[in-house]
């Protein structure tokens, strides 16, 4: 009597939906638009200030890979180029809070 197991459903809740796994949300995924569209053949160089400024916030922080949509190799090249441009004074280091 106590040793008998009740049959359980395989992940089916009321309404026919699967229960959410850890880290999942109940919202449908949003469609992301790429604000940081890279032109074809773009090369991250410290001399290309207009391109580098697109990947730096108004506070002077470098935009993360997750937001910018670049690959990890491109992100490393981007960070090196931004730091070289900052060292030479072509880009600002950032703005202080007032």
Phi, psi and omega in degrees: 000306180279338182276349181284137178263141176276138178292133179249150176289150181273075173076025181250125178258177176298137182096358176079015180261150174284147173290151182284141174279168180295129180094353179268150177247161182275351179280151172289151182296139180279151178275119182270135172257138184276106179284340185249059183291124179273131174291158181297133177072021180288134179241132179278102175236152181295340181279341183271076188292321182299320179289319182294326181293337177291335183257014177236134180285173179293340176274352179097007180273146178281133181288139183289162179299321182299322181276322185278333177082016178270162179283171182293324178295316178295324179295319178297316178297322180296315181297317179297316181295318180294317180293324176294318179295324177294318181297322180277354179085012179279331175242150178282153178285332183147174182245137177281148174286144178247000000 
